[in-house]
Amino acid sequence: MMADRDLLPSSRIAILGLGLMGGSLALALRGRCRELLAADPDPHTRALARQNQVVDIITDDPGSILPQADVIVLAAPVEAILDLLSTLPELHPASAIVLDLGSSKVRICQAMENLPARFDPVGGHPMCGKERLGLSNADPRLYRGAAFAFTPLERTSDRVREFASQLAQAVGARPLWLDAAAHDRWVAATSHLPYLVSSALVMATPLEAAPLVGPGFRSASRLASTPHSMMSSVLVSNQDEVLAALRLVRGQLDLLEACLASGDTGALNRLLQASQIRQRELVSA
């Protein structure tokens, strides 16, 4: 039986999906675990992984590497993670730790509850990323300084909690433990809503205004450049919480509009001052 402190160094880790998040994790874990295995359906990604020696073994067939792994990391969009969870029992005949990197957690954790007892699962979501996706944009420093959210199930063992904390710390992240419902509620506000607000800002700005675009607009609109195919699936996977967050921000916009329409500069200043204070509190927490 390996000591808890040896969990990560002794692990054979299989990463299913070598995009930005899976690829960055693999790069950050090189030399920190016993062996790195990976599967990805994209031939260009596999060629790039071989060329740069991102992992020890890369394949297009998860079934060819999973039996060798004692840790399985699902680094794919939420719907793909759900599909992978349904196939794990037939692809992996023995016990294994299962961790995902999906952007919403309730549905994934519900699916993890249905895994056979030989699997020891925990939900995960590193709070980092880029607008540019794919292995070519992977960076071993991506996780540094970021919160790595973990959402345990009732069945999640202390051993897996220790492994997850070791993994987060090994890549420079801060482990943060919370339940899946709270995660989805807060990430709707801190991740999903900012993308939608950025997109709305861009669509509300006429092209004729382009000569006057400056640093403020570039900063506020940056998230709108995130690939829409990824973000649409992210938003749908957390639909109820995103809708609730949209209602809250619409309420704040209504307050600002009312202050401007009435000419109440005192109320407007109070709202803007409160938002300034809240912003400092949120980003320094």
Secondary structure in CASP SS format (residue, H / E / C, confidence):
PFRMAT SS
TARGET T0000
AUTHOR 0000-0000-0000
METHOD secondary structure of the structure
MODEL  1
M C 1.00
M C 1.00
A C 1.00
D H 1.00
R H 1.00
D H 1.00
L C 1.00
L C 1.00
P C 1.00
S C 1.00
S C 1.00
R E 1.00
I E 1.00
A E 1.00
I E 1.00
L E 1.00
G C 1.00
L C 1.00
G C 1.00
L H 1.00
M H 1.00
G H 1.00
G H 1.00
S H 1.00
L H 1.00
A H 1.00
L H 1.00
A H 1.00
L H 1.00
R C 1.00
G C 1.00
R C 1.00
C C 1.00
R C 1.00
E E 1.00
L E 1.00
L E 1.00
A E 1.00
A E 1.00
D C 1.00
P C 1.00
D C 1.00
P H 1.00
H H 1.00
T H 1.00
R H 1.00
A H 1.00
L H 1.00
A H 1.00
R H 1.00
Q H 1.00
N C 1.00
Q C 1.00
V C 1.00
V C 1.00
D C 1.00
I E 1.00
I E 1.00
T E 1.00
D C 1.00
D C 1.00
P H 1.00
G H 1.00
S H 1.00
I H 1.00
L H 1.00
P H 1.00
Q H 1.00
A C 1.00
D C 1.00
V E 1.00
I E 1.00
V E 1.00
L E 1.00
A C 1.00
A C 1.00
P C 1.00
V H 1.00
E H 1.00
A H 1.00
I H 1.00
L H 1.00
D H 1.00
L H 1.00
L H 1.00
S H 1.00
T H 1.00
L H 1.00
P H 1.00
E H 1.00
L H 1.00
H C 1.00
P C 1.00
A C 1.00
S C 1.00
A E 1.00
I E 1.00
V E 1.00
L E 1.00
D E 1.00
L C 1.00
G C 1.00
S C 1.00
S C 1.00
K C 1.00
V H 1.00
R H 1.00
I H 1.00
C H 1.00
Q H 1.00
A H 1.00
M H 1.00
E H 1.00
N C 1.00
L C 1.00
P C 1.00
A C 1.00
R C 1.00
F E 1.00
D E 1.00
P E 1.00
V E 1.00
G E 1.00
G E 1.00
H E 1.00
P E 1.00
M C 1.00
C C 1.00
G C 1.00
K C 1.00
E C 1.00
R C 1.00
L C 1.00
G C 1.00
L H 1.00
S H 1.00
N H 1.00
A C 1.00
D C 1.00
P C 1.00
R C 1.00
L C 1.00
Y C 1.00
R C 1.00
G C 1.00
A C 1.00
A E 1.00
F E 1.00
A E 1.00
F E 1.00
T E 1.00
P E 1.00
L C 1.00
E C 1.00
R C 1.00
T C 1.00
S C 1.00
D H 1.00
R H 1.00
V H 1.00
R H 1.00
E H 1.00
F H 1.00
A H 1.00
S H 1.00
Q H 1.00
L H 1.00
A H 1.00
Q H 1.00
A H 1.00
V C 1.00
G C 1.00
A C 1.00
R E 1.00
P E 1.00
L E 1.00
W E 1.00
L C 1.00
D C 1.00
A H 1.00
A H 1.00
A H 1.00
H H 1.00
D H 1.00
R H 1.00
W H 1.00
V H 1.00
A H 1.00
A H 1.00
T H 1.00
S H 1.00
H H 1.00
L H 1.00
P H 1.00
Y H 1.00
L H 1.00
V H 1.00
S H 1.00
S H 1.00
A H 1.00
L H 1.00
V H 1.00
M H 1.00
A C 1.00
T C 1.00
P C 1.00
L H 1.00
E H 1.00
A H 1.00
A H 1.00
P H 1.00
L H 1.00
V C 1.00
G C 1.00
P H 1.00
G H 1.00
F H 1.00
R H 1.00
S H 1.00
A H 1.00
S H 1.00
R H 1.00
L H 1.00
A H 1.00
S H 1.00
T C 1.00
P C 1.00
H H 1.00
S H 1.00
M H 1.00
M H 1.00
S H 1.00
S H 1.00
V H 1.00
L H 1.00
V H 1.00
S H 1.00
N C 1.00
Q H 1.00
D H 1.00
E H 1.00
V H 1.00
L H 1.00
A H 1.00
A H 1.00
L H 1.00
R H 1.00
L H 1.00
V H 1.00
R H 1.00
G H 1.00
Q H 1.00
L H 1.00
D H 1.00
L H 1.00
L H 1.00
E H 1.00
A H 1.00
C H 1.00
L H 1.00
A H 1.00
S H 1.00
G C 1.00
D C 1.00
T H 1.00
G H 1.00
A H 1.00
L H 1.00
N H 1.00
R H 1.00
L H 1.00
L H 1.00
Q H 1.00
A H 1.00
S H 1.00
Q H 1.00
I H 1.00
R H 1.00
Q H 1.00
R H 1.00
E H 1.00
L H 1.00
V H 1.00
S H 1.00
A C 1.00
END
